[in-house]
Structure formats: C-alpha cells, structure tokens
Amino acid sequence: MGGAAVFGLIFFVGICAAAKKKKDDFTQTLELPKDPPQVAVAETRKLVFHVSPLSGKGLLTAQTRDALRAVMKLNGGLPIIHVRAFVAGSGDVRRIPQIISEVAGERKMPLPSVSVVRAGGLPLENAQVVLETVSVAKRDVNAQGLDFIAGEAVTAEDPASPPKPLLLKALDQLASKVGGEAPLLVSCFVSTMENPAELTAAIASRFPAASMNLVQPRRGPFHALAVCEAIARGARVTSERLAFTGTRVAFGAEQKDATLAFQRLDRDLAEAGAGPAGIVFSHIYPLSGPIAEMARKLRASAEPIEIIPFEGLASIDAGFAVDAVAAVR
C-alpha cells in the first residue's frame, strides 16, 4: 500500500474515531430535571382538585410516576400547578420533587410547586405515596371563589382508641363548617389505620362528590387523633389568583430556626406577588408536640392553619415544614 493510501486510511480512521467520540459525548450528556418552583400561581376560578389512586405495586419512584400519570388521566391532561405528596414506607422523600419534575418534563407541562412529607401509613398495603393535586381547568369552575377549611382535631388519650368514632366526629365538625356547599377535596388524618376500608367508606358516604384522601400521619401516635380539612366553593377567597407554595423546612427545633423558615416562606410569597397578609390557608408539619406548639405561637395570626405532627420530612435536621396558599395582589 502506498504512502498516500496509508495516510488516507489513518486520516479516515481518525475522523471516524472523532465522530464516535463526539456522538458518545453527546449521548452521555443528559439534561438534569429542573427543580420545581417554590411557588406556583393560577386563576382561582379555574382550579380543580384531585387525589391519586393508591397502588401497592413497585417501589416509590414507580408508584410516584404512576400516581402522577393517573392524575393527568383523571384531569384530562390539564396542567398541574401544585402537588402535595404523602410518602409512607422507607423511600427517599427527597426524590419526590425530582420525579414529579421528570414526569412533567416528559409531558411538556409546566412544573408544579411541591409539598412533601413522610407519613406513617396509607389505607392500602404496600402503598408508598399518595398525591393531592391542584390543576387549572380551561374554563371557570369556581365562579364565586373558594373556601379553605381547617379541621378541628378530635382526640382521645389512649393511642389505641378505635379511629372510626373519632373520624365520624371530625366529619361532623367539617360538615358544619362547610355548610351547604359540597367540598371539592376532603383530606382526613387518623392516628391508626384500623379497618381502612371502613374509614374511607365513612368519608365517601358523607362527602360523595369530593376527591378524598386518608392518611395516617405517624406510625406511633402521641394520642388517638382524627381531623378532616376541606376545600370547597365559597365566597371567602375571591382573589383573582392564588399562589401555592412548596414546603419550606425549618432546619432545627429552636425558635430561631422556625422564624427563619417562616421568613423564607413569606419571601417566596412576596416574590410571587402575595405575602403573609394574603395567606388564606397554611399547613405546618411538625415532628413533635412541643415543636407544634412553638410553631403555632409564632404563626398565630396566619389562620386558618392546620398543624398535625408527621413521621418525617426531607431533612434529618428538620423540626417542621410549612406550606401556604395565599391571595396574589
């Protein structure tokens, strides 16, 4: 083979190797999912609410993906602007926002804000996650506005007390607050999942038209507990737009840690055109009774507020987490 032919062969092999390297480099460079926004805003009149069906199949990642896809089917492919995820079992709760971001990205949908806490249990064996979602309809569905209704805790000193009598009282209290409006979403929390089918049937019989959720906040409750909250159509919240925040975590159990978490939440709302004065509902998820009382005192002016101790949060250093819904100016 002549020198020119050898040189040509070497040149050709070099080009192929460079092209392969470039192709490999390209295929190995994957775009990471974006972080969900801390706040998402949508028109109040167009908001609709769903709860994902439970599944006991697969691990947390698969169940979260399936849950979000199921909601997208339930809502007819409407954009989801907020997700509240309750995770049971040993799965990594820190993965939830990323999984939601991945699924939303695959569907070319805007990213929702995400609240996530670890619960003690769900009403289906091997179920690891349930999602409450807020979506935006194509037309007005809440012409008169919305009402966010906090529940009143019904308790008993003995943690082993049967949950159904407590749940029925909590449902009675919620019904008296809701009045004549049928709730759009009902979320109930009970200290034990004794006979979960009976408990979910009790909620469904009282509020058959509502999307409903049942969660056990802690594996080992401090005392027997039942509390139910709701979102209904009403005239208390008539602002044109609402802002939904993801959870902000207090890193520590001291008052200074709590104050900093609330300041970060308020700053998030301010950047979205809302603020502390515009909060229409908030949740605090403490990890102990004393932390719950401290948070309640610091946030006493932010009623209505729901404070229920939960099993865990996205950080081992956390004392509590907080999220909020606020009217946008």
C-alpha positions as CSV (number, residue, x, y, z in Angstrom):
1,M,0.0,0.0,0.0
2,G,1.4,3.4,-1.0
3,G,2.2,6.1,1.5
4,A,-0.7,8.3,0.3
5,A,-3.1,5.4,0.7
6,V,-1.8,4.7,4.2
7,F,-2.1,8.3,5.2
8,G,-5.7,8.4,3.8
9,L,-6.6,5.3,5.8
10,I,-5.2,6.8,9.0
11,F,-7.0,10.1,8.3
12,F,-10.3,8.2,7.7
13,V,-10.0,6.2,11.0
14,G,-9.2,9.4,12.9
15,I,-12.3,11.1,11.6
16,C,-14.5,8.1,12.5
17,A,-13.0,7.9,16.0
18,A,-13.6,11.7,16.5
19,A,-17.1,11.3,15.2
20,K,-17.8,8.4,17.6
21,K,-16.3,10.3,20.5
22,K,-18.5,13.3,19.7
23,K,-21.5,11.0,19.4
24,D,-20.7,9.3,22.7
25,D,-20.1,12.6,24.4
26,F,-23.5,13.8,23.2
27,T,-25.4,10.8,24.3
28,Q,-23.8,10.8,27.7
29,T,-24.7,14.4,28.4
30,L,-28.2,14.3,29.8
31,E,-30.0,17.3,31.0
32,L,-30.9,17.1,34.6
33,P,-34.5,17.7,35.6
34,K,-35.2,21.2,36.7
35,D,-36.2,21.9,40.3
36,P,-39.9,22.6,40.8
37,P,-40.7,26.3,41.6
38,Q,-41.1,27.2,45.2
39,V,-44.4,29.0,44.3
40,A,-46.9,28.4,41.5
41,V,-49.7,30.8,40.7
42,A,-53.0,30.2,38.9
43,E,-56.5,31.7,38.5
44,T,-58.8,30.9,41.4
45,R,-61.9,30.4,39.3
46,K,-60.2,27.6,37.2
47,L,-58.8,25.4,40.0
48,V,-59.7,21.8,40.2
49,F,-58.6,19.2,42.8
50,H,-57.7,15.5,42.6
51,V,-56.3,12.7,44.7
52,S,-54.2,10.0,43.0
53,P,-55.5,6.4,43.2
54,L,-53.4,4.2,45.5
55,S,-51.2,1.4,44.2
56,G,-49.2,-1.3,46.1
57,K,-47.1,-2.2,43.1
58,G,-43.5,-1.3,42.7
59,L,-41.1,1.0,44.6
60,L,-41.5,4.7,45.4
61,T,-40.3,6.0,42.1
62,A,-42.6,3.8,40.1
63,Q,-45.6,4.5,42.3
64,T,-45.0,8.3,42.2
65,R,-44.8,8.2,38.4
66,D,-47.9,6.1,38.1
67,A,-49.8,8.3,40.6
68,L,-49.0,11.5,38.6
69,R,-49.9,9.9,35.3
70,A,-53.1,8.7,36.8
71,V,-54.0,12.2,37.9
72,M,-53.2,13.5,34.5
73,K,-55.7,11.0,33.1
74,L,-58.3,12.0,35.7
75,N,-58.0,15.7,35.0
76,G,-58.0,15.2,31.2
77,G,-54.4,16.4,30.7
78,L,-54.8,19.8,32.4
79,P,-51.7,21.5,33.7
80,I,-50.9,20.7,37.4
81,I,-49.7,23.7,39.4
82,H,-49.3,22.2,42.9
83,V,-48.7,18.7,44.3
84,R,-48.9,17.7,48.0
85,A,-47.2,14.3,48.4
86,F,-47.6,12.0,51.4
87,V,-44.9,9.3,51.4
88,A,-45.2,6.1,53.5
89,G,-42.5,3.5,53.9
90,S,-38.8,3.8,53.7
91,G,-38.5,5.5,50.2
92,D,-36.4,8.7,49.9
93,V,-38.9,11.6,50.2
94,R,-36.2,13.9,48.7
95,R,-36.7,12.2,45.3
96,I,-40.4,13.2,45.0
97,P,-39.9,16.7,43.6
98,Q,-37.4,15.4,41.0
99,I,-39.7,12.5,39.9
100,I,-42.6,15.0,39.5
101,S,-40.3,17.3,37.5
102,E,-39.2,14.4,35.3
103,V,-42.8,13.3,34.5
104,A,-44.0,16.9,33.9
105,G,-41.0,17.5,31.6
106,E,-41.8,14.3,29.6
107,R,-45.3,15.7,29.1
108,K,-44.0,19.2,28.2
109,M,-46.1,20.6,31.1
110,P,-45.1,23.5,33.5
111,L,-43.6,22.4,36.7
112,P,-45.8,22.5,39.8
113,S,-44.8,23.6,43.3
114,V,-44.4,20.5,45.5
115,S,-45.0,19.9,49.2
116,V,-43.8,16.6,50.6
117,V,-43.9,14.9,54.0
118,R,-43.4,11.4,55.3
119,A,-46.5,9.8,56.7
120,G,-47.0,6.8,59.0
121,G,-49.3,4.9,56.7
122,L,-51.8,4.8,53.8
123,P,-55.0,2.8,53.5
124,L,-53.6,0.2,51.2
125,E,-51.0,-2.4,51.9
126,N,-47.6,-1.6,50.2
127,A,-48.8,1.8,49.0
128,Q,-45.9,4.2,49.4
129,V,-47.3,7.5,48.1
130,V,-50.5,9.5,47.5
131,L,-50.7,12.8,45.7
132,E,-53.2,15.7,46.2
133,T,-53.0,17.9,43.1
134,V,-54.3,21.3,42.0
135,S,-54.9,21.7,38.3
136,V,-56.0,24.5,36.1
137,A,-59.2,24.0,34.1
138,K,-59.8,25.5,30.7
139,R,-62.9,27.4,31.9
140,D,-64.2,28.9,35.1
141,V,-65.4,26.3,37.6
142,N,-65.4,28.3,40.8
143,A,-67.2,31.5,39.8
144,Q,-67.9,32.5,43.4
145,G,-64.5,31.7,44.7
146,L,-63.1,29.1,47.1
147,D,-63.1,28.3,50.8
148,F,-60.2,26.6,52.6
149,I,-61.5,25.0,55.7
150,A,-59.2,23.8,58.6
151,G,-60.4,20.9,60.7
152,E,-60.7,20.6,64.4
153,A,-58.8,17.7,65.9
154,V,-60.8,15.1,67.7
155,T,-58.6,13.2,70.2
156,A,-58.5,10.5,72.9
157,E,-55.8,9.9,75.4
158,D,-55.4,6.3,74.6
159,P,-53.4,5.9,71.3
160,A,-55.1,2.6,70.7
161,S,-58.6,4.0,70.7
162,P,-60.7,2.9,67.6
163,P,-60.3,5.5,64.9
164,K,-63.8,5.3,63.4
165,P,-65.8,7.1,66.2
166,L,-63.2,9.9,66.2
167,L,-63.3,10.2,62.4
168,L,-67.1,10.4,62.4
169,K,-66.9,13.3,64.9
170,A,-64.3,15.0,62.7
171,L,-66.5,14.6,59.7
172,D,-69.5,16.0,61.6
173,Q,-67.4,19.1,62.5
174,L,-66.2,19.6,59.0
175,A,-69.8,19.3,57.6
176,S,-70.9,22.0,60.0
177,K,-68.2,24.3,58.7
178,V,-68.8,23.5,55.0
179,G,-72.5,24.2,55.2
180,G,-74.5,23.6,52.1
181,E,-71.5,23.5,49.7
182,A,-70.2,20.1,48.6
183,P,-66.5,20.0,49.2
184,L,-64.2,19.6,46.2
185,L,-61.4,18.0,48.3
186,V,-61.5,16.3,51.7
187,S,-58.3,15.3,53.5
188,C,-58.6,13.2,56.7
189,F,-55.9,12.2,59.1
190,V,-56.2,9.4,61.6
191,S,-53.8,8.1,64.2
192,T,-54.3,4.4,63.2
193,M,-55.4,2.7,60.0
194,E,-57.6,0.1,61.7
195,N,-60.0,-1.2,59.0
196,P,-59.1,1.4,56.4
197,A,-61.9,0.3,54.0
198,E,-64.4,1.2,56.7
199,L,-62.8,4.6,57.3
200,T,-62.7,5.6,53.6
201,A,-66.3,4.4,53.2
202,A,-67.2,6.8,56.1
203,I,-65.7,9.8,54.3
204,A,-67.2,8.8,50.9
205,S,-70.7,8.4,52.4
206,R,-70.5,11.9,54.0
207,F,-69.0,13.7,51.0
208,P,-69.6,11.5,47.9
209,A,-68.8,14.2,45.4
210,A,-65.4,15.1,46.8
211,S,-61.9,13.9,45.9
212,M,-60.8,12.3,49.2
213,N,-57.6,11.4,50.9
214,L,-57.0,9.4,54.1
215,V,-53.5,9.4,55.7
216,Q,-52.0,8.2,59.0
217,P,-49.6,10.9,59.9
218,R,-47.3,8.9,62.3
219,R,-46.6,5.2,62.9
220,G,-46.5,5.7,66.7
221,P,-49.1,8.4,67.5
222,F,-48.9,10.5,70.7
223,H,-52.6,10.0,71.2
224,A,-55.6,8.9,69.2
225,L,-56.5,11.5,66.6
226,A,-58.8,12.3,63.7
227,V,-59.0,15.6,61.8
228,C,-60.5,16.5,58.4
229,E,-59.9,19.5,56.3
230,A,-61.5,20.6,53.0
231,I,-61.5,22.9,50.0
232,A,-65.0,24.0,48.8
233,R,-66.5,26.5,46.6
234,G,-67.4,29.7,48.6
235,A,-67.0,33.4,48.9
236,R,-64.3,33.6,51.5
237,V,-61.5,33.6,49.0
238,T,-62.4,35.7,45.9
239,S,-58.9,36.9,44.8
240,E,-58.3,36.6,41.1
241,R,-55.3,34.4,41.5
242,L,-53.8,32.2,44.2
243,A,-50.2,31.3,45.0
244,F,-49.4,27.7,46.2
245,T,-46.0,27.2,47.9
246,G,-44.0,24.1,48.3
247,T,-42.8,23.1,51.7
248,R,-40.2,25.2,53.5
249,V,-38.2,23.3,56.1
250,A,-37.1,24.6,59.5
251,F,-33.6,23.2,59.9
252,G,-33.6,22.6,63.7
253,A,-36.1,22.7,66.6
254,E,-35.2,26.1,68.0
255,Q,-37.3,29.3,67.7
256,K,-34.7,30.9,65.6
257,D,-34.9,28.0,63.1
258,A,-38.7,28.3,63.0
259,T,-38.6,32.1,62.5
260,L,-36.1,31.7,59.6
261,A,-38.4,29.1,57.9
262,F,-41.4,31.4,58.1
263,Q,-39.3,34.3,56.8
264,R,-38.3,32.2,53.8
265,L,-41.9,31.2,53.1
266,D,-43.0,34.9,53.3
267,R,-40.2,35.9,51.0
268,D,-41.3,33.2,48.5
269,L,-44.9,34.6,48.6
270,A,-43.7,38.2,48.2
271,E,-41.8,37.3,45.1
272,A,-45.0,35.9,43.7
273,G,-47.0,39.0,44.4
274,A,-48.5,37.7,47.6
275,G,-47.5,38.0,51.2
276,P,-48.2,37.0,54.8
277,A,-51.3,39.2,55.0
278,G,-52.7,37.4,52.0
279,I,-52.4,33.8,53.3
280,V,-55.7,32.0,53.1
281,F,-54.6,28.6,54.4
282,S,-51.4,27.0,55.6
283,H,-50.1,23.7,56.9
284,I,-47.4,23.1,59.4
285,Y,-45.9,19.6,59.6
286,P,-44.0,19.3,62.9
287,L,-42.2,16.2,64.1
288,S,-43.2,16.6,67.8
289,G,-45.8,18.1,70.1
290,P,-43.5,20.8,71.5
291,I,-42.4,21.9,68.1
292,A,-46.1,22.1,67.0
293,E,-46.9,24.4,69.9
294,M,-43.9,26.7,69.2
295,A,-44.9,26.9,65.5
296,R,-48.5,27.6,66.4
297,K,-47.5,30.6,68.7
298,L,-45.2,32.0,66.1
299,R,-47.8,31.8,63.4
300,A,-50.9,32.5,65.4
301,S,-52.0,35.3,63.1
302,A,-52.0,33.1,60.0
303,E,-55.4,31.5,60.5
304,P,-56.8,29.2,59.2
305,I,-53.9,26.9,59.8
306,E,-53.6,23.1,60.1
307,I,-50.9,21.7,62.4
308,I,-50.5,17.9,62.5
309,P,-47.4,16.1,63.7
310,F,-46.0,13.8,61.0
311,E,-43.5,11.0,60.8
312,G,-40.7,12.7,58.9
313,L,-39.5,15.4,56.4
314,A,-37.0,15.7,53.6
315,S,-34.1,16.5,56.0
316,I,-32.9,14.7,59.1
317,D,-32.2,18.0,60.7
318,A,-35.8,19.3,60.2
319,G,-38.0,20.3,63.1
320,F,-41.0,21.0,60.9
321,A,-42.1,22.1,57.4
322,V,-44.6,24.6,56.3
323,D,-46.5,25.5,53.1
324,A,-49.2,28.0,52.3
325,V,-51.9,29.2,49.9
326,A,-52.1,33.0,49.5
327,A,-54.1,35.5,47.5
328,V,-52.0,37.3,44.9
329,R,-52.4,41.1,44.8
